[in-house]
């Protein structure tokens, strides 16, 4: 009979013997702190999407989960434009010099690629009814480039948030009109002071002698939109 070979005891490393390998920087031999980025909120995700279409958006003030955009034709009247989706009332980034508040509206179209993006500074008139917000937006004509006024109707099906959003949109537009009036008053006041000359060192003596200068406006100083 062949004698049995003694069993060899195998030592398997248990969980307590396992050590986690930590990543390190090869050059500095410094352990890297690999941690997950903080979770993004719905507001962060919405801002990321909106800034693809309007990079100047700074903050979302209100959201309407559903909205229908209407266009106006002089022959057929109001008709749905085919733009339907979530409506965002947004605050835009303020100009660095004036720091004035700016606002806008974005409707992300779930039925197509054409979104509605409105800067409140382009709205020359607004009407708010029980069911609609009607914006009269200044645009450039495609044929001659002259200024035209395009009526846009906004309908919010959700009655529970309709009035709140209506009031907010109106307040944002009124604030924009107030800011534009203040800017115009500043421009008029500046022009009343007379000509302002910007001189180079070599031209200083000559301009001082003949009093020549260049009239500038607020737009010239701070740039347009």
FIMISE-659931 format. One record per residue (C-alpha): residue number from 1; x, z, y. Coordinates in steps of 0.02 Angstrom, whole numbers, plus 50000, padded with zeros to 5 digits. Layout:
N
(node NUM, (X, Z, Y))
...
//
This chain:
225
(node 1, (50000, 50000, 50000))
(node 2, (50064, 49951, 50170))
(node 3, (50078, 50100, 50285))
(node 4, (49975, 50094, 50443))
(node 5, (50064, 50065, 50604))
(node 6, (50037, 50201, 50728))
(node 7, (49923, 50153, 50871))
(node 8, (50007, 50131, 51036))
(node 9, (49926, 50225, 51175))
(node 10, (49888, 50113, 51321))
(node 11, (49878, 50189, 51491))
(node 12, (49751, 50097, 51598))
(node 13, (49759, 50135, 51779))
(node 14, (49596, 50214, 51833))
(node 15, (49515, 50194, 52001))
(node 16, (49614, 50343, 52066))
(node 17, (49777, 50250, 52036))
(node 18, (49726, 50092, 52128))
(node 19, (49796, 50073, 52302))
(node 20, (49722, 49955, 52428))
(node 21, (49846, 49828, 52493))
(node 22, (49844, 49827, 52682))
(node 23, (49885, 49672, 52780))
(node 24, (50031, 49681, 52898))
(node 25, (50111, 49577, 53031))
(node 26, (50259, 49490, 52948))
(node 27, (50367, 49492, 53104))
(node 28, (50338, 49670, 53161))
(node 29, (50288, 49751, 52996))
(node 30, (50145, 49830, 53091))
(node 31, (49987, 49861, 52995))
(node 32, (49845, 49753, 53058))
(node 33, (49679, 49833, 53097))
(node 34, (49558, 49709, 53019))
(node 35, (49383, 49759, 53071))
(node 36, (49220, 49667, 53083))
(node 37, (49163, 49610, 53256))
(node 38, (49016, 49706, 53328))
(node 39, (48847, 49635, 53279))
(node 40, (48770, 49515, 53404))
(node 41, (48599, 49554, 53473))
(node 42, (48458, 49428, 53492))
(node 43, (48491, 49427, 53679))
(node 44, (48672, 49379, 53649))
(node 45, (48621, 49239, 53533))
(node 46, (48491, 49174, 53655))
(node 47, (48617, 49175, 53798))
(node 48, (48741, 49077, 53693))
(node 49, (48611, 48944, 53658))
(node 50, (48548, 48934, 53838))
(node 51, (48722, 48919, 53910))
(node 52, (48748, 48760, 53811))
(node 53, (48619, 48680, 53925))
(node 54, (48651, 48780, 54084))
(node 55, (48820, 48870, 54090))
(node 56, (48772, 48961, 54251))
(node 57, (48642, 49072, 54164))
(node 58, (48693, 49254, 54183))
(node 59, (48546, 49352, 54114))
(node 60, (48378, 49330, 54029))
(node 61, (48241, 49417, 54129))
(node 62, (48090, 49375, 54021))
(node 63, (48040, 49274, 53868))
(node 64, (47876, 49189, 53824))
(node 65, (47873, 49147, 53639))
(node 66, (47770, 48990, 53667))
(node 67, (47740, 48876, 53815))
(node 68, (47673, 48700, 53845))
(node 69, (47741, 48589, 53982))
(node 70, (47620, 48471, 54071))
(node 71, (47663, 48319, 54177))
(node 72, (47553, 48243, 54311))
(node 73, (47505, 48061, 54331))
(node 74, (47407, 48000, 54481))
(node 75, (47294, 47894, 54371))
(node 76, (47267, 48001, 54216))
(node 77, (47297, 48173, 54291))
(node 78, (47377, 48315, 54193))
(node 79, (47437, 48282, 54017))
(node 80, (47549, 48371, 53893))
(node 81, (47726, 48305, 53908))
(node 82, (47781, 48338, 53730))
(node 83, (47894, 48482, 53781))
(node 84, (47838, 48642, 53693))
(node 85, (47937, 48796, 53648))
(node 86, (48006, 48963, 53702))
(node 87, (48012, 48990, 53890))
(node 88, (48153, 49091, 53969))
(node 89, (48152, 49159, 54146))
(node 90, (48336, 49178, 54190))
(node 91, (48447, 49244, 54327))
(node 92, (48590, 49127, 54369))
(node 93, (48766, 49171, 54419))
(node 94, (48780, 49210, 54605))
(node 95, (48893, 49105, 54717))
(node 96, (49059, 49197, 54741))
(node 97, (49048, 49200, 54931))
(node 98, (48866, 49236, 54971))
(node 99, (48825, 49335, 54812))
(node 100, (48643, 49282, 54832))
(node 101, (48525, 49296, 54685))
(node 102, (48481, 49132, 54598))
(node 103, (48349, 49101, 54464))
(node 104, (48292, 48968, 54343))
(node 105, (48174, 48924, 54201))
(node 106, (48218, 48849, 54033))
(node 107, (48099, 48788, 53898))
(node 108, (48188, 48750, 53734))
(node 109, (48089, 48608, 53658))
(node 110, (48049, 48634, 53474))
(node 111, (47970, 48461, 53461))
(node 112, (48116, 48357, 53523))
(node 113, (48284, 48352, 53611))
(node 114, (48218, 48352, 53790))
(node 115, (48218, 48529, 53860))
(node 116, (48146, 48582, 54027))
(node 117, (48277, 48656, 54144))
(node 118, (48221, 48702, 54320))
(node 119, (48327, 48778, 54458))
(node 120, (48215, 48878, 54575))
(node 121, (48311, 48808, 54723))
(node 122, (48235, 48638, 54682))
(node 123, (48056, 48704, 54684))
(node 124, (47978, 48664, 54853))
(node 125, (47804, 48730, 54813))
(node 126, (47723, 48840, 54681))
(node 127, (47543, 48872, 54631))
(node 128, (47490, 49010, 54511))
(node 129, (47317, 49008, 54432))
(node 130, (47240, 49110, 54293))
(node 131, (47305, 48989, 54162))
(node 132, (47444, 48886, 54240))
(node 133, (47601, 48894, 54345))
(node 134, (47621, 48730, 54440))
(node 135, (47794, 48689, 54507))
(node 136, (47827, 48551, 54634))
(node 137, (48008, 48506, 54597))
(node 138, (48118, 48402, 54711))
(node 139, (48204, 48261, 54617))
(node 140, (48300, 48103, 54658))
(node 141, (48206, 47940, 54628))
(node 142, (48280, 47833, 54491))
(node 143, (48253, 47671, 54586))
(node 144, (48307, 47708, 54764))
(node 145, (48384, 47882, 54753))
(node 146, (48262, 47951, 54882))
(node 147, (48191, 48126, 54864))
(node 148, (48033, 48139, 54762))
(node 149, (47920, 48284, 54716))
(node 150, (47874, 48301, 54533))
(node 151, (47730, 48417, 54484))
(node 152, (47761, 48516, 54324))
(node 153, (47630, 48626, 54242))
(node 154, (47673, 48774, 54130))
(node 155, (47544, 48847, 54012))
(node 156, (47577, 49007, 53913))
(node 157, (47456, 49024, 53766))
(node 158, (47491, 49210, 53739))
(node 159, (47370, 49298, 53855))
(node 160, (47453, 49468, 53828))
(node 161, (47613, 49414, 53919))
(node 162, (47545, 49273, 54027))
(node 163, (47510, 49372, 54184))
(node 164, (47676, 49466, 54176))
(node 165, (47774, 49304, 54162))
(node 166, (47670, 49220, 54297))
(node 167, (47708, 49361, 54419))
(node 168, (47893, 49361, 54375))
(node 169, (47910, 49173, 54398))
(node 170, (47823, 49185, 54566))
(node 171, (47932, 49331, 54622))
(node 172, (48091, 49238, 54574))
(node 173, (48037, 49085, 54673))
(node 174, (47989, 49189, 54825))
(node 175, (48159, 49275, 54820))
(node 176, (48243, 49105, 54811))
(node 177, (48145, 49042, 54962))
(node 178, (48193, 49199, 55058))
(node 179, (48376, 49174, 55016))
(node 180, (48373, 48992, 55068))
(node 181, (48292, 49039, 55234))
(node 182, (48428, 49167, 55266))
(node 183, (48563, 49040, 55227))
(node 184, (48484, 48914, 55344))
(node 185, (48475, 49045, 55482))
(node 186, (48659, 49084, 55458))
(node 187, (48702, 48899, 55467))
(node 188, (48600, 48876, 55626))
(node 189, (48682, 49028, 55703))
(node 190, (48855, 48964, 55661))
(node 191, (48819, 48795, 55738))
(node 192, (48760, 48878, 55898))
(node 193, (48933, 48952, 55922))
(node 194, (49000, 48777, 55950))
(node 195, (49137, 48677, 55869))
(node 196, (49262, 48756, 55751))
(node 197, (49432, 48671, 55735))
(node 198, (49543, 48676, 55583))
(node 199, (49718, 48633, 55643))
(node 200, (49882, 48597, 55558))
(node 201, (50038, 48673, 55639))
(node 202, (50095, 48504, 55704))
(node 203, (49926, 48466, 55781))
(node 204, (49892, 48635, 55855))
(node 205, (49962, 48602, 56027))
(node 206, (49875, 48433, 56042))
(node 207, (49706, 48500, 55985))
(node 208, (49723, 48647, 56103))
(node 209, (49754, 48528, 56245))
(node 210, (49612, 48406, 56215))
(node 211, (49489, 48531, 56139))
(node 212, (49451, 48422, 55989))
(node 213, (49382, 48504, 55834))
(node 214, (49268, 48477, 55687))
(node 215, (49095, 48553, 55672))
(node 216, (49068, 48636, 55504))
(node 217, (48916, 48709, 55420))
(node 218, (48889, 48842, 55289))
(node 219, (48886, 48704, 55159))
(node 220, (49055, 48639, 55220))
(node 221, (49131, 48812, 55212))
(node 222, (49064, 48871, 55046))
(node 223, (49026, 48708, 54958))
(node 224, (48863, 48643, 54893))
(node 225, (48770, 48695, 54738))
//
